[in-house]
């Protein structure tokens, strides 16, 4: 079965730190033209918690307009239920196909409170929910039983699993028939091996075709070639994360003609040496070429 790829689109900013909606829509069209199955809007890659409510709403509207009918998931996560419901209702009115949320964070919540958070959001809209699991950031680590309880809720159709516990992912996949997306780019091939249906990853903004080819190779049993391409992607990911994920992602996009500006403070800007290293690895790993990545199938 063909794997699905959603791109968690970054938020382009102008020098004055305002959202550049023209470039945002240009980026949406770029990744859809490269083969994305849809857009994940307003998530971590979009610097969602640095954005005002008004910005989050307008960004989603711009994404949906540029997507021209492609599948759009709106991340509406917040630390309070009412804040998320406001964004969820807006997402439904704007035409999003689904909403998604990290668990509420900062304060310590019981599993019952987190489950109710999701139930309250789903009770406020008539579009499905994607649970966004990212324990390294939210400090919420669900057990298998808790995952299955959440995934059994009416309205939950998808899971974004941003973790590298592949035993847990295999167990979820084996006991749950909902759609599961891998959320860690560097572990994509490993996630495929235990049954992931697709992926959502920050580096897809500038490296999507490489991951689409990994998925194609895996499906055809050409695992050694898929491993080589995953290694190539991981070389890039190591460099990008070493320079600051979001700032480096925006620089990689600039090398491809998308001027996304800079990440908002407190993120630092890249040094000239970091830019030199990123450009070198982008050239080495074929990210500045318009040609398809890897050998023909």
Number of C-alpha atoms within 10 A of each C-alpha: 8 10 18 19 25 26 26 28 27 27 29 24 20 14 11 7 13 13 19 17 18 11 18 23 19 14 25 26 16 15 23 20 10 17 14 23 17 22 24 27 31 27 24 19 21 22 16 20 13 14 16 10 15 9 15 25 20 16 23 24 21 17 26 25 15 18 18 12 12 17 17 25 28 33 30 26 28 18 14 12 17 13 14 23 22 15 23 29 19 20 26 18 11 17 18 27 19 24 30 27 23 24 26 21 16 10 8 11 13 10 16 9 13 19 16 14 21 26 18 15 26 21 13 13 19 15 20 19 28 25 24 20 23 19 15 10 12 14 14 19 15 15 12 14 11 14 19 16 11 21 22 14 14 12 20 22 18 20 24 24 24 21 18 16 10 17 11 17 20 17 16 23 18 11 10 14 12 16 18 24 27 28 25 21 20 20 16 24 22 16 27 21 12 17 19 25 19 24 27 26 25 24 29 23 24 25 25 24 20 22 25 21 21 25 26 17 21 18 15 10 10 14 17 11 16 23 16 13 21 23 14 16 22 16 16 21 21 12 17 23 13 12 20 16 19 24 20 24 26 24 24 25 21 14 16 15 11 18 20 24 22 22 25 17 9 7 12 12 17 16 9 9 9 17 15 12 13 23 16 11 18 21 12 13 17 16 24 18 11 9 9 13 19 16 8 7 8
